[in-house]
Amino acid sequence: MKYSKSIIAIALTSLLAACGGSDDKPETPKTGVFSLGVSDNPADAKVVNIAFKQVVLKGAGEPISFDVSEDGELKHVDLLTVQGQEIETLVPAQTIPVGEYQMCIFMQSDEVANENGSYVITKDDIIQGLNTNSQGTCAGIQGEVGTGRLFFNKAFTIAAGVNDFVAEFNLSKGLQAPHGSHDYWTLKPTAVQLVNNAEVGAINGQISDDVMAACEVAAGGSEFNPAVYLYPTATTLENMVDFRPDADVVEPQVAPIASARVNPITDDAENVTGYEYEFGFVAANTYSLGYTCVAQNDDPESVNTPEDVEAPFFLHIDEQDVVVTEGTTTERHFPMDFVPAT
């Protein structure tokens, strides 16, 4: 089963203090404005609902804690409703001292699904709990009973001026379906990294009907789940592999950085007019892309290949030299010369 990355978008905007008279020397800014939102490229489910409770920042001084509850209720975010570049705010603008910080987030951790907590609804309309197994403290702050901790290993700096960051939750490796005796989903607490928003752009495009049909013929079967996979630059089609444990990636194989669901485009009458994908936050660089129609066969906990008889996984077609620059959206279709309907 395939799970795409999701992302938490963090906007850190410093507040410049006003000066006094014309003879006054400018003062060094002492504070910045912190805000936090969530966004996602969805997993292979109908709903991935996280009930957020608290955001904690640890700097040089006392830890700073933000209760993100709303009117006493946990802040619920269905990640599948905030795809691509859309964002749901967790922490509105808050003034904090400039400096270096580390961050963690407390979410409701549920092994048994309930509408007041965290849960996943599968494509078969089965609702199951969503749990994270990290129960530790954050900067000495203990989460409330029933919460779990998501944390970022990378420190970040709030400086004078604009400091926008994106924290990417890679659900491809971080979200695990029920396994063994467990009947709940698990979100790994460290499947997240920060990217400076000043260094990111986006990628979007459409998939031609011919490409989709050819992939389905090659796959056989009757179930198809189209997705686009993002790889480092110059990754050839034959070297593109699935999400799998790091130890199972053997050179020249290259595991994907992230993946994005292919969604239908509809007109005002709800007629499907095409299919599109989008990566909302991508660090500025050059990338390769791969398209598959069998993303449902990509289990991140195992190795999935075209030779799998019951559930083959393969990348059908690639696109190379996809250049992402800061603050812009790169358009790349499959195939590259495909002219989508407007």
C-alpha positions as semicolon CSV with decimal commas, in nm:
position;residue;x (nm);y (nm);z (nm)
1;M;0,000;0,000;0,000
2;K;0,133;0,344;-0,093
3;Y;0,141;0,648;0,130
4;S;0,248;0,987;0,001
5;K;0,431;1,250;0,189
6;S;0,243;1,510;0,385
7;I;0,377;1,840;0,498
8;I;0,346;2,088;0,776
9;A;0,404;2,440;0,652
10;I;0,564;2,674;0,899
11;A;0,570;3,050;0,845
12;L;0,821;3,230;1,063
13;T;0,809;3,602;0,995
14;S;1,019;3,837;1,205
15;L;0,872;4,162;1,330
16;L;1,090;4,471;1,281
17;A;1,069;4,724;1,565
18;A;0,998;5,086;1,474
19;C;1,271;5,344;1,536
20;G;1,233;5,666;1,734
21;G;1,346;6,008;1,609
22;S;1,582;6,070;1,318
23;D;1,885;6,070;1,549
24;D;1,804;5,735;1,701
25;K;2,014;5,439;1,603
26;P;1,818;5,143;1,468
27;E;1,767;4,879;1,731
28;T;1,842;4,516;1,664
29;P;1,511;4,331;1,629
30;K;1,443;4,121;1,938
31;T;1,134;3,933;1,834
32;G;0,981;3,751;1,542
33;V;0,632;3,638;1,449
34;F;0,570;3,264;1,448
35;S;0,283;3,087;1,275
36;L;0,228;2,722;1,191
37;G;-0,001;2,552;0,940
38;V;-0,048;2,207;0,788
39;S;-0,068;2,090;0,427
40;D;-0,051;1,753;0,256
41;N;0,001;1,528;-0,042
42;P;-0,239;1,253;0,057
43;A;-0,195;0,895;0,164
44;D;-0,384;0,603;0,017
45;A;-0,692;0,661;0,232
46;K;-1,010;0,869;0,229
47;V;-0,937;1,054;0,554
48;V;-0,619;1,101;0,758
49;N;-0,740;1,305;1,053
50;I;-0,489;1,430;1,308
51;A;-0,613;1,588;1,630
52;F;-0,346;1,841;1,727
53;K;-0,308;1,961;2,085
54;Q;0,013;2,154;2,140
55;V;0,318;2,301;1,965
56;V;0,637;2,348;2,169
57;L;0,945;2,551;2,074
58;K;1,273;2,517;2,261
59;G;1,522;2,802;2,231
60;A;1,787;2,957;2,451
61;G;1,536;3,056;2,717
62;E;1,231;2,892;2,864
63;P;1,037;2,668;2,626
64;I;0,744;2,829;2,446
65;S;0,420;2,635;2,429
66;F;0,118;2,704;2,209
67;D;-0,211;2,533;2,285
68;V;-0,370;2,486;1,941
69;S;-0,704;2,368;2,075
70;E;-1,014;2,556;1,963
71;D;-1,270;2,639;2,233
72;G;-1,140;2,353;2,441
73;E;-1,153;2,105;2,152
74;L;-0,851;1,956;1,979
75;K;-0,757;2,110;1,644
76;H;-0,868;1,854;1,383
77;V;-0,706;1,854;1,040
78;D;-0,794;1,603;0,770
79;L;-0,471;1,607;0,573
80;L;-0,652;1,500;0,257
81;T;-0,840;1,831;0,247
82;V;-0,522;2,039;0,230
83;Q;-0,338;1,902;-0,072
84;G;-0,066;2,064;-0,279
85;Q;0,002;2,421;-0,175
86;E;-0,304;2,460;0,047
87;I;-0,244;2,518;0,418
88;E;-0,450;2,483;0,735
89;T;-0,329;2,709;1,016
90;L;-0,234;2,554;1,347
91;V;-0,072;2,850;1,522
92;P;-0,170;3,202;1,413
93;A;0,098;3,474;1,424
94;Q;0,271;3,481;1,764
95;T;0,558;3,707;1,863
96;I;0,861;3,520;1,998
97;P;1,231;3,608;2,056
98;V;1,471;3,565;1,764
99;G;1,720;3,281;1,790
100;E;1,766;2,912;1,722
101;Y;1,485;2,671;1,802
102;Q;1,382;2,311;1,793
103;M;1,018;2,211;1,772
104;C;0,784;1,927;1,853
105;I;0,410;1,879;1,826
106;F;0,174;1,688;2,052
107;M;-0,117;1,510;1,884
108;Q;-0,391;1,291;2,020
109;S;-0,270;0,932;1,992
110;D;-0,550;0,679;1,952
111;E;-0,540;0,302;1,912
112;V;-0,920;0,299;1,905
113;A;-1,086;0,537;1,661
114;N;-1,320;0,804;1,792
115;E;-1,445;1,126;1,637
116;N;-1,272;1,336;1,903
117;G;-0,928;1,194;1,832
118;S;-0,692;1,094;1,551
119;Y;-0,805;0,837;1,297
120;V;-0,784;0,708;0,941
121;I;-1,076;0,618;0,716
122;T;-0,975;0,373;0,446
123;K;-1,109;0,357;0,092
124;D;-1,333;0,075;0,214
125;D;-1,490;0,316;0,470
126;I;-1,328;0,143;0,766
127;I;-1,239;0,385;1,046
128;Q;-0,932;0,299;1,254
129;G;-0,730;0,477;1,519
130;L;-0,413;0,674;1,441
131;N;-0,136;0,636;1,696
132;T;0,218;0,765;1,742
133;N;0,435;0,563;1,978
134;S;0,650;0,848;2,111
135;Q;0,528;0,947;2,457
136;G;0,830;1,151;2,572
137;T;0,863;1,507;2,688
138;C;0,952;1,807;2,474
139;A;1,192;2,061;2,625
140;G;1,085;1,935;2,966
141;I;0,716;1,975;2,885
142;Q;0,513;1,657;2,923
143;G;0,223;1,604;2,686
144;E;-0,119;1,543;2,829
145;V;-0,245;1,191;2,886
146;G;-0,341;1,033;2,554
147;T;-0,114;1,250;2,341
148;G;0,194;1,146;2,142
149;R;0,497;1,348;2,037
150;L;0,607;1,435;1,683
151;F;0,949;1,598;1,673
152;F;1,198;1,757;1,435
153;N;1,564;1,659;1,452
154;K;1,679;1,972;1,269
155;A;1,709;2,308;1,448
156;F;1,594;2,625;1,272
157;T;1,655;2,996;1,321
158;I;1,415;3,285;1,355
159;A;1,609;3,591;1,243
160;A;1,529;3,950;1,148
161;G;1,317;3,967;0,833
162;V;1,114;3,684;0,682
163;N;1,182;3,328;0,796
164;D;0,941;3,087;0,629
165;F;0,986;2,714;0,670
166;V;0,808;2,403;0,553
167;A;0,816;2,088;0,764
168;E;0,754;1,784;0,546
169;F;0,587;1,482;0,697
170;N;0,684;1,196;0,468
171;L;0,388;0,964;0,509
172;S;0,542;0,741;0,246
173;K;0,765;0,609;0,521
174;G;0,602;0,765;0,823
175;L;0,246;0,632;0,804
176;Q;0,211;0,259;0,861
177;A;-0,105;0,059;0,802
178;P;-0,231;-0,186;1,067
179;H;-0,002;-0,485;1,096
180;G;0,040;-0,791;1,315
181;S;-0,214;-0,787;1,597
182;H;-0,261;-0,410;1,567
183;D;-0,582;-0,277;1,411
184;Y;-0,473;0,087;1,419
185;W;-0,247;0,302;1,199
186;T;0,089;0,430;1,323
187;L;0,254;0,764;1,250
188;K;0,629;0,753;1,309
189;P;0,739;1,050;1,523
190;T;1,053;1,139;1,324
191;A;0,922;1,121;0,968
192;V;0,955;1,497;0,926
193;Q;1,210;1,751;0,807
194;L;1,227;2,128;0,777
195;V;1,282;2,312;0,448
196;N;1,339;2,686;0,424
197;N;1,041;2,826;0,234
198;A;1,269;3,081;0,066
199;E;1,435;2,787;-0,107
200;V;1,128;2,596;-0,227
201;G;0,894;2,596;-0,523
202;A;0,626;2,364;-0,657
203;I;0,569;2,116;-0,940
204;N;0,241;2,040;-1,110
205;G;0,115;1,897;-1,435
206;Q;-0,132;1,669;-1,607
207;I;-0,123;1,307;-1,722
208;S;-0,243;1,229;-2,074
209;D;-0,511;0,966;-2,129
210;D;-0,270;0,773;-2,352
211;V;-0,008;0,747;-2,076
212;M;-0,266;0,636;-1,820
213;A;-0,416;0,375;-2,055
214;A;-0,077;0,233;-2,155
215;C;0,025;0,193;-1,792
216;E;-0,299;0,013;-1,710
217;V;-0,250;-0,227;-1,999
218;A;0,105;-0,299;-1,880
219;A;-0,018;-0,356;-1,525
220;G;-0,312;-0,579;-1,605
221;G;-0,556;-0,638;-1,323
222;S;-0,854;-0,420;-1,239
223;E;-0,738;-0,184;-0,963
224;F;-0,536;0,126;-1,047
225;N;-0,405;0,404;-0,826
226;P;-0,212;0,665;-1,029
227;A;0,063;0,868;-0,869
228;V;0,374;1,067;-0,958
229;Y;0,699;0,997;-0,774
230;L;0,973;1,255;-0,714
231;Y;1,339;1,148;-0,743
232;P;1,679;1,319;-0,726
233;T;1,816;1,458;-1,049
234;A;1,922;1,220;-1,329
235;T;1,749;0,914;-1,181
236;T;1,678;0,695;-1,483
237;L;1,353;0,504;-1,519
238;E;1,521;0,166;-1,473
239;N;1,678;0,285;-1,145
240;M;1,357;0,428;-0,997
241;V;1,227;0,202;-0,721
242;D;0,949;0,207;-0,464
243;F;0,938;0,336;-0,109
244;R;1,120;0,069;0,089
245;P;1,342;0,034;0,396
246;D;1,669;0,223;0,346
247;A;1,872;-0,095;0,389
248;D;1,700;-0,248;0,086
249;V;1,800;0,031;-0,155
250;V;2,102;-0,102;-0,343
251;E;2,295;0,111;-0,593
252;P;2,219;0,205;-0,864
253;Q;1,862;0,190;-0,730
254;V;1,719;0,520;-0,608
255;A;1,428;0,550;-0,368
256;P;1,179;0,834;-0,415
257;I;1,185;1,156;-0,217
258;A;0,807;1,188;-0,216
259;S;0,498;1,106;-0,418
260;A;0,176;1,283;-0,511
261;R;-0,165;1,144;-0,592
262;V;-0,307;1,197;-0,941
263;N;-0,651;1,358;-0,904
264;P;-0,930;1,402;-1,160
265;I;-1,005;1,747;-1,299
266;T;-1,377;1,819;-1,326
267;D;-1,579;2,093;-1,493
268;D;-1,881;2,274;-1,351
269;A;-2,102;1,978;-1,443
270;E;-1,869;1,737;-1,256
271;N;-1,749;1,580;-1,581
272;V;-1,389;1,456;-1,569
273;T;-1,182;1,656;-1,817
274;G;-0,833;1,538;-1,725
275;Y;-0,599;1,427;-1,449
276;E;-0,342;1,631;-1,257
277;Y;-0,083;1,606;-0,979
278;E;0,097;1,858;-0,760
279;F;0,394;1,870;-0,525
280;G;0,331;2,174;-0,309
281;F;0,668;2,233;-0,139
282;V;0,987;2,119;-0,310
283;A;1,338;2,243;-0,231
284;A;1,494;2,433;-0,522
285;N;1,692;2,183;-0,729
286;T;1,667;1,964;-1,038
287;Y;1,460;1,646;-1,019
288;S;1,337;1,341;-1,207
289;L;0,974;1,227;-1,204
290;G;0,818;0,885;-1,249
291;Y;0,454;0,795;-1,317
292;T;0,282;0,478;-1,200
293;C;-0,074;0,354;-1,207
294;V;-0,023;0,091;-0,935
295;A;0,077;0,300;-0,634
296;Q;-0,151;0,087;-0,417
297;N;0,108;-0,192;-0,449
298;D;0,385;0,015;-0,292
299;D;0,426;-0,102;0,068
300;P;0,695;0,113;0,235
301;E;0,782;-0,167;0,476
302;S;0,887;-0,409;0,202
303;V;1,048;-0,432;-0,144
304;N;0,793;-0,415;-0,428
305;T;0,893;-0,499;-0,786
306;P;0,739;-0,562;-1,129
307;E;0,801;-0,932;-1,069
308;D;0,553;-0,951;-0,782
309;V;0,284;-1,179;-0,920
310;E;-0,007;-1,066;-0,705
311;A;0,084;-0,700;-0,659
312;P;0,341;-0,577;-0,912
313;F;0,485;-0,228;-0,872
314;F;0,667;-0,036;-1,143
315;L;0,724;0,314;-1,278
316;H;0,577;0,332;-1,626
317;I;0,729;0,652;-1,768
318;D;0,972;0,918;-1,650
319;E;1,039;1,288;-1,698
320;Q;1,388;1,430;-1,659
321;D;1,548;1,769;-1,589
322;V;1,258;1,909;-1,389
323;V;1,401;2,234;-1,254
324;V;1,245;2,386;-0,942
325;T;1,329;2,744;-0,848
326;E;1,240;2,946;-0,542
327;G;0,892;3,090;-0,531
328;T;0,773;2,950;-0,864
329;T;0,567;2,656;-0,989
330;T;0,727;2,432;-1,251
331;E;0,482;2,278;-1,498
332;R;0,566;1,931;-1,629
333;H;0,319;1,699;-1,801
334;F;0,334;1,329;-1,888
335;P;0,450;1,318;-2,162
336;M;0,636;1,650;-2,164
337;D;0,488;1,759;-2,499
338;F;0,131;1,682;-2,389
339;V;-0,094;1,984;-2,440
340;P;-0,364;1,969;-2,171
341;A;-0,714;2,101;-2,229
342;T;-0,776;2,436;-2,063
